Amino acid sequence: MMFTGLACETTLPARSSLLLRRGISAILSVSAMIFAAQCSGAQEAAPQAPSVQPSKSAPTGRPVVTDTPAEAKIPAQLELLETHYRFEADGSSHKEVHTIVKINSELGVRQFAQLNFDYNRGYESVEIPLVRITHSSGGTADVLPSAVTDKADPAVAATAAYQDVRVKSVRILGLEPSDTLEYRVITKVNKAPLAPNFWLEHSFDHTGVVKRELLEIDIPAVEQMQTRIASSTPADATEKTGAGATGRTIYRWNHAFRAEAAKDSALSSVEPDLVFTTFVSWPYLSEQIAGLMTPQGGVDAQVAAKAGELTRATKTDEEKLEAIYEFVSQKIATVDLPLGATGYRTRAPAEILTSGVATAEDKFALFAAMARASEISVRALLAGAVTQPAVRLASPAPFGRLLICAEKVKQSLWFDPSIEVAPYGMIPAEFRGKPALQIDFWSALGAPRADLMVNPWRTAPDGLPFQAAQSVNVEASLGADGKLTAKVKYRMRGDNELLLRLAFHQSPRDKWKNVAQILSLSDGFRGQITAVDASDPMATHDPFTVEYEISQANFVDWSKKPVKIPALLPVFALPDPPSVAGAPIELGTPLEVEARATLKLPAGFTAQLPTGTSVSRDYATFASKYEESGAGGAVTLSASRRIHFLAREVVAGRVFDYAAFLRAVQNDEAQSFAIVGPGAGKAATTERAAPAAPSKP
C-alpha cells in the first residue's frame, strides 16, 4: 500500500542529468516527467493514497517522503499505524488497518485529500467503516458513507474485460494543517486465485513517517508454512492457540521509530523485515502461477492466421519473433495494471487479439500463442526485487514485471512487450543481469517437468541488443541585451532513449513542452521552452531524437567585468566512489556520450578559453576541447566533451585511481569562458575558472 501521490514541484537537480552514466531511475523519471507534463502548476489534482494488496503489507496512507525524519519536514506524520492480519488454511484472509495521521502542512493536506484503495472484486472486498477529521481548532467531523465511491481502476475504465479491478475512494474535504485524520479500512479475500496458498511480506517504516506501528499477524498451523523474521525486528509477543489442524500462531509487534535503529536498518539489508508464505519452494510457486497463466488447448485459428500474416515475408525465426513482438508491443495497447492485479489469470489469445488491449500477462498469452503458431517456443519470467533467490523465501510479493524469453534463435532474446516503445530485444536496465523466475509451462500443460524445475531461475542478459550512445548538440547565441537563445537536440540509443520514448509517448502532444522543460532542467538548462519536437516514439529501429528551443532573458549582466559563463553542456554525473570499503564501482552498460555546443557572441566580443582535458583509463576515457572561430566581429565559441565507458565496473582495488579520473572530469566541467567586451582587448593566455553568477540557459 505505497502512497502514489506526487506533488507538481518537480525540480530536478543538474546532477540528475539525462547524460549521466546510468540515467535517472526509469520508473521515477518517467513518472515525474509525465506527471509534470500533465500538471498545470500549483493546481494539481489531489494525489492518491495507497492501494491495498491483501497478500503484501505496507502502511495504508503512507506518503512518499525523501526528506529527513524531522517532523517539521514531513508533510503528514502517521502517529499510529495499526494493522491486523488473519489468514485461514483455505487461503482466505481478513485485514484491518487503523491509521491516525497528523497533517503538518498544505502538502500534507494535498497528499491525504483523497484516499484510494485498489482491489479485485472477483475475490476481494474493501470496507471503510471510519473516516474522521479532528480539527486543531476543536471539534470532529465524520466523513459520511455517501462520500465513498467505487469505480473501475482508471487504467481499465474503458475496457470491459478488466472491470473487476476497482478503486474504492474517499474524498476528504475540510482538512487543514494541524488537523488529525483517522480512518479504518477492512480488506477481505475469499477464493483467491492462488488459494489455498497465501503470503505476506512486510517492512517496518525506517524513514520517520510512521511514529508508531502496531502489527498483528494471525496464521493457521499449516504444514507448508514458512516464516522468516529479521533479527533486527523480533516479535514483541508470540501466542499459540489450539492444537493440530485448529492450531494458530499470533505474532505481535509494537514498533516505534528510532533514528539510530533506522539508520542501521537502512544500511544492513534491502530484504523485507517479515516474510510468511505457504509456497514451499520457487519451483512450486512457478508451477502454481503457470496453472493460471498458461493458455489452454491449441492455437486458435484466428490467432494462427494473424501470426501467419505477420511472418509471411520473414525467413528466419528471429525475423518472425521481431514481427510478432512489434505487433504485440505496439498494436495491442497495454492496460497499465500491476502484475498480479487480475490474479495472474489470462484471457483467451483470440479474445485479446480482438479487443486490442492487454495486461502484461495477457500480452504474454498472445505473444506465446503467436510464437507457437510460428513453431517458436517462448517462456514467461517474473522479474523484481530478488537478488539472492537461494536465501529468500518463495513468494509472489517481490515481482513487479513480466518478461519474455525466446531461446530457439541465434541467441537468447528477452522482451518486455508491456512497454509499447521498447526497441526489439531491450528490457529495462533495472532487470538486466538480474535473476528472473521462469514459469513452469511444461508442468501446467501436463508434460514432464524439465530442468526448469531443478533451478527455475534465469539471469537476464546484462547488455543491450545494440551499441548504446547518446549525444546532445547545443546551438546558442548571446545578444547584446544579455538574452540567450538556444536550440538543443538530443539523439539517444540505450537506457535514456527508453526513458524519453516513454515520457513523450505517454504525454499528449500539447504537453510536450512541459516534458521538454523537465528534460532541460534535468540537464541544468534554465529558461523558457518556446518550441519542441521529437521523433516518433514508436519508431524503435532508429535512435530517439528530441529537439527544443529555449530562451533566457538576462542570462548575463554585461556590467560585470569580466563576465564568466560555463560551457553550455550537460554535466556528466559519474557515480561517486563507494562509501563502503572494498566495494566495486558500477559503471553499467558500456556507453559513449558526446556533448557539443556553440555560442555566437554579440559583435565585438571575444573570450578567454578554458584548457581542454584528456584522461584515459581501461574502464573509461574522457576528452574535452574549447575553441574560438570567426573574425570581423562575429566570434563563435565551441565546446565539446566526450566520455566513453568501456567496462561495466571498476574493481574495488582501483578506487583511488577512479577518484583521480572523476576529479579530472569534474575539474574540466567547472571551467568557464571569460567574455571580453569591445575595446577590452583579448587576453593572450587562457583562463581556468569556475562558473560565475550566470547560469546555464
C-alpha positions as CSV (number, residue, x, y, z in Angstrom):
1,M,0.0,0.0,0.0
2,M,2.6,2.5,-1.0
3,F,1.4,6.1,-1.4
4,T,1.3,7.0,-5.1
5,G,0.7,10.8,-4.9
6,L,3.3,13.2,-6.3
7,A,3.4,16.9,-6.0
8,C,3.9,19.0,-9.1
9,E,7.0,20.6,-7.6
10,T,9.3,18.6,-9.9
11,T,12.6,20.4,-10.0
12,L,15.4,18.0,-10.9
13,P,19.0,18.9,-10.0
14,A,21.7,19.3,-12.6
15,R,23.4,16.2,-11.2
16,S,20.3,14.2,-12.4
17,S,21.5,14.9,-16.0
18,L,20.0,12.7,-18.7
19,L,23.6,12.2,-19.8
20,L,24.6,10.6,-16.6
21,R,26.0,7.2,-16.5
22,R,23.1,5.1,-15.5
23,G,20.4,7.5,-16.4
24,I,17.7,8.7,-14.0
25,S,15.8,5.8,-12.4
26,A,13.5,4.9,-15.3
27,I,10.3,4.5,-13.2
28,L,10.7,7.6,-11.2
29,S,11.9,9.8,-14.1
30,V,9.1,8.8,-16.4
31,S,6.6,9.3,-13.6
32,A,8.0,12.7,-12.9
33,M,8.1,13.8,-16.5
34,I,4.6,12.6,-17.3
35,F,3.1,13.9,-14.1
36,A,4.8,17.3,-14.5
37,A,3.6,17.4,-18.1
38,Q,0.1,16.8,-17.2
39,C,0.0,19.2,-14.2
40,S,-0.9,22.8,-14.6
41,G,1.3,24.5,-12.0
42,A,0.0,24.7,-8.4
43,Q,-3.5,23.5,-9.2
44,E,-2.6,19.8,-9.4
45,A,-5.1,17.0,-8.9
46,A,-5.3,15.6,-5.4
47,P,-2.7,12.8,-5.1
48,Q,-3.9,9.3,-4.4
49,A,-3.5,7.4,-1.2
50,P,-2.3,3.8,-1.1
51,S,-3.6,0.8,-3.0
52,V,-4.5,-2.3,-1.0
53,Q,-2.9,-5.6,-1.8
54,P,-4.1,-8.2,0.8
55,S,-1.1,-10.5,0.3
56,K,1.5,-7.8,0.8
57,S,1.9,-5.4,3.6
58,A,2.8,-1.7,3.6
59,P,1.2,1.1,5.6
60,T,-2.1,2.4,4.4
61,G,-1.8,6.1,3.8
62,R,2.0,6.3,4.0
63,P,3.2,9.2,1.9
64,V,6.4,9.2,-0.1
65,V,8.8,11.3,1.8
66,T,12.5,11.5,1.0
67,D,13.4,14.2,3.5
68,T,15.0,13.8,6.9
69,P,12.8,12.3,9.7
70,A,12.4,15.6,11.4
71,E,8.7,16.0,11.9
72,A,8.7,19.6,10.8
73,K,9.8,18.5,7.3
74,I,7.3,15.7,7.0
75,P,4.1,16.9,5.4
76,A,2.0,14.3,7.1
77,Q,3.1,12.2,10.2
78,L,1.5,8.9,10.8
79,E,1.1,9.0,14.6
80,L,-0.3,5.4,14.6
81,L,-0.4,2.6,12.1
82,E,-2.2,-0.4,13.4
83,T,-2.6,-3.5,11.2
84,H,-4.2,-6.8,12.0
85,Y,-4.0,-9.8,9.6
86,R,-5.8,-13.1,9.9
87,F,-5.2,-15.9,7.4
88,E,-7.1,-19.1,7.1
89,A,-5.9,-22.5,5.9
90,D,-8.1,-22.2,2.7
91,G,-6.2,-19.1,1.6
92,S,-8.9,-16.6,2.7
93,S,-7.8,-13.6,4.8
94,H,-9.0,-10.6,6.8
95,K,-7.0,-7.4,7.1
96,E,-7.9,-4.4,9.2
97,V,-5.9,-1.2,9.2
98,H,-6.4,1.7,11.6
99,T,-4.4,4.9,10.8
100,I,-4.1,8.2,12.7
101,V,-2.3,10.9,10.6
102,K,-1.2,14.4,11.8
103,I,-1.3,16.9,8.9
104,N,1.7,19.2,9.2
105,S,1.4,21.3,6.0
106,E,-0.5,22.2,2.9
107,L,1.4,19.5,1.1
108,G,0.1,17.0,3.7
109,V,-3.4,18.2,3.1
110,R,-3.0,17.6,-0.7
111,Q,-1.4,14.1,0.0
112,F,-4.4,13.0,2.0
113,A,-7.2,14.9,0.2
114,Q,-8.3,11.6,-1.3
115,L,-7.7,8.0,-0.1
116,N,-7.7,5.3,-2.8
117,F,-7.7,1.6,-2.2
118,D,-7.2,-0.9,-5.1
119,Y,-8.8,-4.3,-5.1
120,N,-10.2,-7.0,-7.3
121,R,-13.9,-7.6,-6.7
122,G,-13.6,-11.1,-8.2
123,Y,-12.2,-12.3,-4.9
124,E,-11.7,-9.2,-2.6
125,S,-13.9,-6.7,-0.9
126,V,-13.0,-3.4,0.8
127,E,-14.9,-1.6,3.5
128,I,-14.1,1.8,5.0
129,P,-16.1,2.0,8.3
130,L,-14.5,5.1,9.7
131,V,-13.0,8.4,8.3
132,R,-12.8,11.1,10.9
133,I,-11.2,14.6,11.0
134,T,-10.3,16.1,14.3
135,H,-9.7,19.8,13.8
136,S,-6.9,21.6,15.7
137,S,-9.4,24.3,16.5
138,G,-11.7,21.8,18.2
139,G,-14.5,19.5,17.1
140,T,-14.6,16.5,14.8
141,A,-16.2,15.7,11.5
142,D,-17.0,12.2,10.3
143,V,-16.9,11.5,6.5
144,L,-20.3,10.1,5.6
145,P,-20.5,6.7,3.7
146,S,-22.0,8.6,0.8
147,A,-18.6,10.2,0.2
148,V,-17.2,6.7,-0.6
149,T,-17.1,5.9,-4.3
150,D,-16.4,2.5,-6.0
151,K,-15.2,2.7,-9.6
152,A,-13.2,0.7,-12.1
153,D,-9.5,1.5,-12.0
154,P,-8.8,4.4,-14.3
155,A,-6.5,2.2,-16.3
156,V,-9.4,-0.1,-17.2
157,A,-12.3,2.4,-17.2
158,A,-12.9,1.9,-20.9
159,T,-12.0,-1.8,-21.0
160,A,-14.9,-4.2,-20.2
161,A,-12.6,-7.2,-19.7
162,Y,-10.9,-5.8,-16.6
163,Q,-13.8,-4.2,-14.8
164,D,-13.2,-6.3,-11.7
165,V,-10.1,-4.3,-11.0
166,R,-11.6,-1.5,-8.8
167,V,-10.7,1.6,-6.8
168,K,-12.6,2.5,-3.7
169,S,-12.1,6.2,-2.9
170,V,-12.9,8.6,-0.2
171,R,-12.7,12.4,-0.8
172,I,-11.5,14.2,2.3
173,L,-12.9,17.7,2.4
174,G,-12.2,20.4,5.1
175,L,-8.8,19.0,6.0
176,E,-6.3,21.7,7.2
177,P,-2.7,21.8,8.5
178,S,-2.6,20.8,12.2
179,D,-5.7,18.6,11.8
180,T,-5.7,14.9,12.6
181,L,-7.1,12.3,10.1
182,E,-8.2,8.9,11.4
183,Y,-9.5,6.1,9.3
184,R,-10.1,2.3,9.2
185,V,-10.0,0.0,6.2
186,I,-11.0,-3.6,6.1
187,T,-10.0,-5.9,3.3
188,K,-11.4,-9.4,2.9
189,V,-10.1,-12.1,0.5
190,N,-12.1,-15.1,-0.5
191,K,-11.3,-17.8,-3.1
192,A,-8.1,-16.0,-4.2
193,P,-6.6,-17.3,-7.5
194,L,-3.6,-18.9,-5.7
195,A,-5.6,-20.3,-2.8
196,P,-5.1,-22.3,-0.6
197,N,-1.7,-20.6,-0.7
198,F,-1.1,-17.2,1.0
199,W,1.8,-15.0,1.7
200,L,2.8,-11.8,3.4
201,E,5.9,-9.6,3.2
202,H,6.2,-6.6,5.4
203,S,8.9,-4.0,6.3
204,F,8.6,-1.5,9.1
205,D,8.9,2.2,8.3
206,H,12.5,3.4,8.7
207,T,12.1,7.0,7.5
208,G,10.3,8.6,10.4
209,V,7.0,9.0,8.6
210,V,5.4,6.4,10.9
211,K,5.9,7.2,14.6
212,R,4.4,4.0,16.0
213,E,3.3,0.8,14.3
214,L,1.3,-2.0,15.8
215,L,1.2,-5.1,13.8
216,E,-0.6,-8.4,14.5
217,I,-0.3,-11.5,12.2
218,D,-2.5,-14.5,12.9
219,I,-1.7,-17.6,10.9
220,P,-3.1,-21.1,10.9
221,A,-1.0,-24.2,11.7
222,V,-0.5,-25.4,8.1
223,E,2.3,-27.9,7.3
224,Q,3.9,-25.9,4.5
225,M,4.0,-22.6,6.4
226,Q,7.5,-20.9,6.2
227,T,8.4,-17.9,8.3
228,R,11.4,-15.5,8.3
229,I,11.6,-12.7,10.8
230,A,14.7,-10.4,10.7
231,S,16.8,-10.4,13.8
232,S,16.5,-6.6,14.0
233,T,12.7,-6.8,14.3
234,P,11.8,-9.8,16.6
235,A,8.2,-10.2,17.6
236,D,7.3,-8.5,20.9
237,A,4.9,-11.3,21.7
238,T,4.0,-14.7,20.3
239,E,0.9,-16.6,21.2
240,K,-0.1,-20.2,20.3
241,T,-3.7,-21.3,20.5
242,G,-5.5,-24.6,19.7
243,A,-3.7,-27.8,18.5
244,G,-3.3,-29.8,15.4
245,A,-5.4,-28.7,12.4
246,T,-7.1,-26.0,14.6
247,G,-3.9,-24.6,15.9
248,R,-2.9,-21.0,15.3
249,T,0.1,-18.7,16.0
250,I,-0.3,-15.0,16.6
251,Y,2.7,-12.6,16.3
252,R,2.6,-9.1,17.6
253,W,4.9,-6.1,17.2
254,N,4.9,-2.7,18.8
255,H,7.4,-0.8,16.7
256,A,8.4,2.8,17.4
257,F,10.6,4.8,15.1
258,R,14.1,5.4,16.3
259,A,16.5,7.4,14.1
260,E,19.6,5.3,15.2
261,A,17.9,2.0,14.5
262,A,16.5,3.2,11.2
263,K,20.0,4.2,10.0
264,D,21.4,0.8,10.9
265,S,18.5,-0.9,9.2
266,A,18.8,1.1,6.0
267,L,22.5,0.0,5.7
268,S,22.0,-3.6,6.7
269,S,19.6,-5.1,4.2
270,V,17.1,-4.5,1.4
271,E,15.2,-7.6,2.3
272,P,11.7,-7.4,3.9
273,D,11.6,-7.5,7.7
274,L,9.0,-10.2,7.8
275,V,8.1,-13.0,5.4
276,F,5.2,-15.5,5.8
277,T,4.5,-17.9,2.9
278,T,3.0,-21.2,2.2
279,F,4.9,-21.6,-1.1
280,V,7.4,-24.3,-0.2
281,S,9.8,-23.5,-3.0
282,W,10.4,-21.3,-6.0
283,P,9.6,-24.2,-8.4
284,Y,6.3,-24.7,-6.6
285,L,5.4,-21.1,-6.9
286,S,6.4,-21.2,-10.6
287,E,4.1,-24.1,-11.2
288,Q,1.2,-22.5,-9.3
289,I,1.3,-19.3,-11.3
290,A,1.7,-21.2,-14.6
291,G,-1.5,-23.0,-13.9
292,L,-3.3,-19.6,-14.1
293,M,-1.3,-18.0,-16.9
294,T,-0.9,-20.9,-19.4
295,P,-3.2,-20.7,-22.4
296,Q,-5.3,-23.9,-22.6
297,G,-5.7,-26.0,-25.7
298,G,-4.2,-25.5,-29.1
299,V,-3.6,-22.2,-31.0
300,D,-6.9,-20.6,-32.2
301,A,-7.3,-20.3,-35.9
302,Q,-7.8,-16.6,-35.8
303,V,-4.5,-16.2,-33.8
304,A,-2.7,-18.6,-36.1
305,A,-3.9,-16.6,-39.2
306,K,-2.7,-13.3,-37.7
307,A,0.7,-14.9,-36.9
308,G,1.0,-16.2,-40.5
309,E,0.1,-12.7,-41.8
310,L,2.8,-11.1,-39.7
311,T,5.5,-13.6,-40.6
312,R,4.7,-14.2,-44.2
313,A,7.6,-12.2,-45.5
314,T,10.1,-13.4,-42.9
315,K,12.8,-16.0,-43.4
316,T,14.3,-16.7,-40.0
317,D,13.0,-17.4,-36.6
318,E,14.5,-14.1,-35.4
319,E,12.6,-12.2,-38.1
320,K,9.4,-14.0,-37.1
321,L,9.9,-13.1,-33.4
322,E,10.6,-9.4,-34.3
323,A,7.4,-9.2,-36.3
324,I,5.3,-10.8,-33.6
325,Y,7.0,-8.7,-30.9
326,E,6.4,-5.4,-32.7
327,F,2.7,-6.3,-33.2
328,V,2.0,-7.3,-29.6
329,S,4.1,-4.5,-28.2
330,Q,2.7,-1.6,-30.3
331,K,-0.6,-2.7,-31.8
332,I,-2.0,-4.2,-28.6
333,A,-2.5,-1.4,-26.1
334,T,-1.1,-2.1,-22.7
335,V,-3.5,-1.9,-19.8
336,D,-1.4,-0.4,-17.0
337,L,-2.2,-2.7,-14.1
338,P,0.3,-4.0,-11.5
339,L,1.5,-7.6,-12.1
340,G,-1.0,-9.9,-10.5
341,A,-3.9,-7.4,-10.3
342,T,-6.0,-9.9,-12.2
343,G,-4.8,-12.8,-10.1
344,Y,-2.4,-13.9,-12.9
345,R,-5.3,-15.2,-14.9
346,T,-5.1,-14.6,-18.6
347,R,-7.8,-14.3,-21.3
348,A,-8.0,-16.4,-24.4
349,P,-5.5,-15.2,-27.0
350,A,-8.2,-14.8,-29.6
351,E,-10.2,-12.5,-27.2
352,I,-7.1,-10.5,-26.6
353,L,-6.4,-10.1,-30.3
354,T,-10.0,-9.0,-31.0
355,S,-10.1,-6.5,-28.1
356,G,-6.7,-4.9,-28.9
357,V,-5.9,-4.4,-25.2
358,A,-4.0,-6.5,-22.7
359,T,-2.3,-6.6,-19.4
360,A,1.3,-7.8,-19.2
361,E,0.1,-11.3,-18.5
362,D,-2.3,-11.2,-21.5
363,K,0.4,-9.8,-23.7
364,F,2.4,-12.8,-22.9
365,A,-0.5,-15.2,-23.6
366,L,-1.0,-13.6,-27.1
367,F,2.8,-13.5,-27.8
368,A,3.2,-17.1,-26.8
369,A,0.3,-18.3,-28.9
370,M,1.6,-16.4,-32.0
371,A,5.1,-17.7,-31.4
372,R,3.8,-21.3,-31.0
373,A,1.9,-20.9,-34.3
374,S,5.2,-20.0,-35.9
375,E,6.9,-23.0,-34.2
376,I,8.8,-20.9,-31.8
377,S,8.8,-21.6,-28.0
378,V,8.9,-18.7,-25.5
379,R,8.9,-18.5,-21.7
380,A,7.5,-16.1,-19.2
381,L,9.7,-14.9,-16.4
382,L,8.9,-12.8,-13.3
383,A,11.4,-10.1,-12.5
384,G,11.7,-7.9,-9.4
385,A,13.5,-7.4,-6.1
386,V,15.1,-10.8,-5.7
387,T,18.9,-10.7,-5.8
388,Q,19.7,-13.9,-3.9
389,P,16.9,-16.5,-4.6
390,A,18.7,-19.1,-2.6
391,V,18.3,-17.2,0.7
392,R,14.9,-15.7,0.1
393,L,11.6,-17.5,0.8
394,A,9.3,-18.1,-2.2
395,S,6.5,-15.6,-2.6
396,P,5.0,-13.5,-5.5
397,A,5.5,-10.3,-3.5
398,P,8.8,-9.2,-4.9
399,F,7.8,-9.4,-8.6
400,G,6.7,-6.4,-10.5
401,R,7.4,-7.2,-14.1
402,L,6.8,-10.0,-16.6
403,L,9.4,-10.6,-19.2
404,I,9.5,-13.0,-22.1
405,C,12.5,-15.1,-23.3
406,A,12.9,-16.9,-26.6
407,E,15.8,-19.3,-27.0
408,K,15.5,-21.2,-30.3
409,V,17.2,-18.4,-32.2
410,K,20.9,-17.5,-32.7
411,Q,21.0,-16.0,-29.2
412,S,18.8,-15.8,-26.1
413,L,16.4,-12.9,-26.6
414,W,14.4,-11.2,-23.9
415,F,11.5,-8.9,-24.3
416,D,9.1,-6.7,-22.4
417,P,6.1,-6.0,-24.7
418,S,4.2,-4.2,-22.0
419,I,6.5,-1.3,-22.8
420,E,5.0,-0.2,-26.1
421,V,8.0,1.7,-27.2
422,A,10.9,-0.6,-26.1
423,P,13.2,-1.5,-29.0
424,Y,13.3,-5.1,-30.0
425,G,15.3,-7.2,-27.6
426,M,15.6,-4.5,-25.0
427,I,14.4,-4.8,-21.3
428,P,14.7,-2.1,-18.7
429,A,18.1,-1.6,-17.1
430,E,16.9,-2.5,-13.6
431,F,16.3,-6.1,-14.7
432,R,19.3,-6.7,-16.8
433,G,21.9,-9.0,-15.3
434,K,19.4,-9.9,-12.5
435,P,17.7,-13.2,-11.7
436,A,14.2,-13.8,-13.0
437,L,11.8,-16.7,-12.2
438,Q,10.8,-18.9,-15.1
439,I,7.2,-20.0,-15.2
440,D,6.7,-23.8,-15.4
441,F,4.5,-24.2,-18.5
442,W,5.5,-27.8,-19.1
443,S,4.1,-29.0,-15.8
444,A,0.9,-26.9,-16.3
445,L,0.3,-28.5,-19.7
446,G,0.7,-32.0,-18.2
447,A,4.1,-32.6,-19.8
448,P,7.0,-34.0,-17.8
449,R,8.9,-31.4,-15.7
450,A,12.1,-30.1,-17.5
451,D,15.3,-29.0,-16.0
452,L,13.5,-25.7,-15.3
453,M,12.1,-27.2,-12.1
454,V,15.5,-28.1,-10.8
455,N,16.5,-24.5,-11.0
456,P,13.7,-22.2,-12.2
457,W,15.9,-19.1,-12.2
458,R,17.5,-17.5,-15.2
459,T,19.8,-14.5,-15.4
460,A,18.7,-11.8,-17.7
461,P,21.2,-10.6,-20.3
462,D,23.2,-7.7,-18.9
463,G,23.7,-6.0,-22.3
464,L,21.7,-4.2,-25.0
465,P,20.9,-5.6,-28.5
466,F,22.7,-2.5,-29.9
467,Q,25.6,-0.1,-29.1
468,A,24.5,2.4,-26.5
469,A,25.3,6.0,-27.5
470,Q,24.0,9.5,-26.5
471,S,24.6,12.9,-27.9
472,V,23.5,16.4,-27.3
473,N,24.1,19.4,-29.6
474,V,23.5,23.0,-28.5
475,E,23.5,25.9,-30.9
476,A,23.2,29.2,-28.9
477,S,23.6,32.9,-29.4
478,L,24.0,35.6,-26.9
479,G,22.5,39.1,-27.5
480,A,23.9,42.5,-26.6
481,D,21.0,42.7,-24.1
482,G,22.2,39.6,-22.3
483,K,19.5,37.4,-23.6
484,L,20.4,33.8,-24.5
485,T,18.6,31.7,-27.1
486,A,19.5,28.2,-27.9
487,K,18.4,25.1,-30.0
488,V,19.1,21.8,-28.2
489,K,19.0,18.4,-29.9
490,Y,19.3,15.0,-28.2
491,R,20.0,11.8,-30.0
492,M,19.9,8.7,-27.9
493,R,20.3,4.9,-28.1
494,G,20.1,3.0,-24.9
495,D,18.5,3.3,-21.5
496,N,17.8,7.0,-21.6
497,E,16.3,6.5,-25.0
498,L,13.7,4.3,-23.4
499,L,13.1,6.9,-20.7
500,L,12.4,9.6,-23.2
501,R,10.4,7.4,-25.5
502,L,8.1,6.6,-22.6
503,A,7.8,10.2,-21.4
504,F,6.8,11.5,-24.8
505,H,4.7,8.5,-25.8
506,Q,2.6,8.7,-22.6
507,S,2.2,12.5,-22.7
508,P,-0.3,14.3,-25.1
509,R,1.5,16.3,-27.8
510,D,0.1,19.5,-26.4
511,K,2.1,18.7,-23.1
512,W,5.4,18.0,-24.9
513,K,6.7,21.5,-23.9
514,N,6.2,20.5,-20.3
515,V,8.2,17.3,-20.8
516,A,11.0,19.2,-22.6
517,Q,11.0,21.7,-19.7
518,I,11.7,18.9,-17.2
519,L,14.3,17.5,-19.6
520,S,16.1,20.9,-19.8
521,L,16.0,21.3,-16.0
522,S,17.4,17.8,-15.5
523,D,20.4,18.8,-17.6
524,G,20.9,22.2,-15.9
525,F,19.4,24.4,-18.7
526,R,17.2,27.2,-17.4
527,G,14.8,29.2,-19.4
528,Q,11.6,29.2,-21.3
529,I,10.9,26.4,-23.8
530,T,9.5,28.0,-26.9
531,A,9.3,25.0,-29.3
532,V,9.7,21.3,-29.1
533,D,9.7,18.3,-31.4
534,A,10.5,14.6,-31.1
535,S,10.8,11.6,-33.4
536,D,8.0,9.1,-33.4
537,P,8.3,7.1,-30.1
538,M,7.1,4.0,-31.9
539,A,9.9,4.2,-34.5
540,T,12.1,1.9,-32.4
541,H,14.5,0.9,-35.2
542,D,16.2,4.3,-35.1
543,P,17.6,6.4,-32.2
544,F,15.2,8.6,-30.5
545,T,15.6,12.4,-31.0
546,V,14.3,15.4,-29.1
547,E,14.7,19.0,-30.2
548,Y,13.7,22.1,-28.4
549,E,14.3,25.8,-28.4
550,I,14.9,27.7,-25.2
551,S,15.5,31.3,-24.2
552,Q,16.6,33.1,-21.1
553,A,16.4,36.8,-20.7
554,N,19.2,38.5,-18.6
555,F,21.4,35.4,-18.9
556,V,24.4,37.7,-18.4
557,D,25.0,41.1,-16.9
558,W,27.4,43.0,-19.1
559,S,28.2,45.5,-16.3
560,K,30.2,42.8,-14.5
561,K,33.8,42.6,-15.5
562,P,34.7,40.1,-16.6
563,V,31.6,38.1,-17.5
564,K,32.2,34.3,-17.0
565,I,29.9,31.7,-18.3
566,P,30.1,27.9,-18.3
567,A,30.2,25.8,-21.4
568,L,26.6,25.2,-22.4
569,L,26.8,21.5,-21.9
570,P,25.1,19.0,-19.6
571,V,27.1,17.6,-16.7
572,F,28.3,14.0,-16.9
573,A,27.2,12.8,-13.5
574,L,29.6,9.9,-12.9
575,P,29.0,7.6,-9.9
576,D,30.7,8.6,-6.7
577,P,33.4,6.4,-5.2
578,P,31.8,3.8,-2.9
579,S,31.2,4.6,0.8
580,V,31.8,1.0,1.8
581,A,35.4,-0.1,1.7
582,G,36.2,-2.9,-0.7
583,A,33.1,-2.3,-2.9
584,P,33.4,-2.1,-6.7
585,I,32.1,0.9,-8.7
586,E,29.3,0.1,-11.0
587,L,29.5,1.8,-14.4
588,G,26.7,-0.2,-16.1
589,T,26.3,-0.9,-19.7
590,P,29.2,0.3,-22.0
591,L,28.2,3.7,-23.4
592,E,29.6,6.6,-25.4
593,V,28.3,10.1,-24.7
594,E,29.2,13.2,-26.7
595,A,28.1,16.7,-26.0
596,R,28.8,19.7,-28.3
597,A,27.9,23.4,-28.0
598,T,28.4,26.5,-30.0
599,L,27.8,30.0,-28.7
600,K,27.7,33.0,-31.0
601,L,28.8,36.2,-29.2
602,P,27.5,39.8,-29.8
603,A,29.5,41.8,-32.3
604,G,32.8,43.0,-30.8
605,F,33.0,40.4,-28.0
606,T,35.7,37.8,-27.7
607,A,36.6,35.3,-25.0
608,Q,39.4,33.7,-23.0
609,L,39.2,29.9,-23.5
610,P,39.4,27.1,-20.9
611,T,42.0,24.5,-21.5
612,G,41.0,21.1,-22.9
613,T,41.4,17.9,-20.9
614,S,42.2,14.3,-21.9
615,V,42.3,11.4,-19.5
616,S,42.3,7.7,-20.3
617,R,41.8,4.5,-18.4
618,D,40.9,1.0,-19.4
619,Y,37.4,1.4,-17.9
620,A,36.6,4.9,-19.4
621,T,38.1,7.8,-21.4
622,F,37.3,11.5,-21.3
623,A,38.3,14.3,-23.5
624,S,37.2,18.0,-23.9
625,K,38.1,20.7,-26.4
626,Y,37.3,24.5,-26.4
627,E,37.8,26.7,-29.4
628,E,37.0,30.1,-30.9
629,S,36.3,30.9,-34.5
630,G,35.2,33.7,-36.7
631,A,36.5,37.2,-37.3
632,G,35.3,40.7,-38.1
633,G,33.1,41.0,-35.1
634,A,31.4,37.6,-35.4
635,V,33.0,35.3,-32.9
636,T,31.7,31.8,-32.1
637,L,32.8,29.8,-29.2
638,S,32.6,26.0,-29.3
639,A,32.9,23.4,-26.6
640,S,32.9,19.6,-26.7
641,R,33.1,16.8,-24.2
642,R,33.2,13.1,-24.8
643,I,33.1,10.3,-22.3
644,H,33.3,6.6,-23.2
645,F,32.6,3.9,-20.6
646,L,34.4,0.8,-21.7
647,A,33.8,-1.6,-18.7
648,R,30.8,-2.4,-16.6
649,E,32.6,-1.7,-13.3
650,V,35.8,-0.5,-11.7
651,V,37.2,-3.2,-9.4
652,A,37.5,-2.3,-5.7
653,G,41.3,-2.1,-5.7
654,R,41.2,0.8,-8.1
655,V,39.1,3.2,-6.1
656,F,41.8,5.8,-5.8
657,D,42.5,5.7,-9.5
658,Y,38.9,6.2,-10.3
659,A,38.7,9.1,-7.8
660,A,41.5,10.8,-9.8
661,F,39.6,10.2,-13.0
662,L,36.5,11.6,-11.5
663,R,38.3,14.7,-10.3
664,A,39.7,15.3,-13.8
665,V,36.2,15.2,-15.3
666,Q,34.7,17.4,-12.6
667,N,37.5,20.0,-12.8
668,D,37.0,20.3,-16.5
669,E,33.3,20.7,-16.1
670,A,33.9,23.5,-13.6
671,Q,35.8,25.6,-16.2
672,S,34.3,28.7,-17.8
673,F,34.6,31.1,-20.7
674,A,35.6,34.7,-19.7
675,I,33.8,37.0,-22.1
676,V,35.7,40.2,-23.1
677,G,33.7,43.2,-24.3
678,P,34.5,45.6,-27.1
679,G,37.6,47.6,-26.7
680,A,38.9,45.5,-23.8
681,G,41.3,43.5,-25.9
682,K,41.8,39.8,-25.8
683,A,44.0,38.2,-23.2
684,A,47.0,36.3,-24.6
685,T,46.5,33.4,-22.2
686,T,43.6,31.2,-21.4
687,E,42.0,31.2,-18.0
688,R,40.8,28.2,-16.0
689,A,38.0,29.3,-13.6
690,A,34.8,28.1,-12.0
691,P,31.5,29.3,-13.4
692,A,30.4,32.7,-12.1
693,A,27.0,34.1,-11.4
694,P,25.3,33.5,-14.8
695,S,23.6,30.1,-15.0
696,K,23.0,27.8,-18.0
697,P,20.0,28.7,-20.1
